[in-house]
Amino acid sequence: MQQEPAPPSRHLRVHQDRGHTVLEFHGEIDIAAAAELLPHLDRFTGQPGARLVIDLSAVEFFDCSGLRLLYRARSRVLAHHGTLLLVCTHPLTLRIVRVTGLARLLPPLPSLDAALGQTEATSETL
């Protein structure tokens, strides 16, 4: 696992793992955090053919500002012919993702290994 220089945000850590860029969100993802995260997220989601995983495992609070980030990330990645996976384990965050319907568009996975293992299994069957 290769560590990239961390973006200047206390809410985001970025690293490479098995050919994917993993964006780990941390702490409370509210309107202030979302404003801080947006330019970093746009940089990664705007790359053609990006293979991204957004990992919410270290998130303690997640509101509609965080949902907007996820919807935006998904739209941008798809527009650039990339892939985006979501790791989400916190029960309240999972509830928000499911109640809003985002889970149908971006199914939450239980761990980073599950997300990366899923893409490996898909690649092997092609």
N, C-alpha and C positions, 0 to 999 in steps of 0.2 A: 504494500500500500504506500503510494507516494504522496507526501504532503506538499500542497501548494502553499505559496505565501498567502497567509490569511487576509481576506479583505478587511478593510478598516471598519469592522462592525462587531460589536459584542454579541450580536444575535446570529452570526453566521460563521461557520467553519466549512472550508472546502477542501476536499481531497479526491484523489483518483483511486478507484478500486475496480479491478477487473474490466477495464475499458470504459468505465462510466465516471462521470464527474458527480460526486456526492455532495450535495448541499445540505449541511446539518443546520437546522434552525435551533436556536437555544433561547431559553428563558420565556419571557412574556411577549407574545406576538400580538401587539395592539397597534393602534394607528401610528404611534410614534416609531415603533419598531418597523412597521411596514414601510414607512417613508424612508427609513434608513436602509432597508433591504432592497427596495425597488431597483435602484440603479445596478446593484450587483446581480440581482436576479435577471434583469434585462440583458446584461452582458452575456450571461451564460445561455439564456433561452433564445438569444438572437443568432446563435451560431448554426450554420447549416449542418444538418445531420447530427445534432447534439444527442448524446446518450446521457440522460440525467436521472438522478434519484434525489428526490427531496425527502429528507429524513426528519420527521417531527418527534422522534423519540425523546429528545431532551427539552421539549416544549412543556412549560408549566401552565400557560394560559394562551388561549387562541380565540380570537373574535372574528367578526366579519371582515376586518382589515386583512387578516391572514387568509381568509377564504378568497378575497379578491386577488391576493398574490398568487394563490394556487390556480384559480381560473385563468388569470393572465398568463402564468407560466405555461399552462397546458396549451392555450391558444397559440402562443408564440412558438412553442416547440413543434406543434403540429404544422404550423404555417411554414416552418423551415425544415420539414420532413425529418424530424428527430423523434426520439422516444423519451417519455417521462414516466417514472414510477414514483409511487408515494409510499413511504413507510410511516405508519401511524399506530401507536400503541396506547396512548392515554385515553381512558374511557370517555371523558368529556369531549375531547377533541374528536374522537371517533364518532361520537353522537352527533356533533355539529356537521361533520363530513357526510354522515348518512342522512340526517334529516333534511339537509339542503339539496340532496341529490347528487352531490359531487362524487360520492362513492360509485355511482353508476358510470361516470366518465373517467374517474381516476381511482380504481379500486385500491383501498388501503391494504398494505401488506404488513405482516407482523414483525418483520426484522429486515435489516439490511441484507443479511445472508439470503433470506427468502426472495428479496427483490432481485439480487444479483444472480441467484441460482435459477430464478424463473427465466431470466434473459438467456442464461447459458443453455437451459433446456430447450427454449424456443429456437435458438440458433442451431442447436444440434439436430433438430427435426426438420430444418429447411433444406 
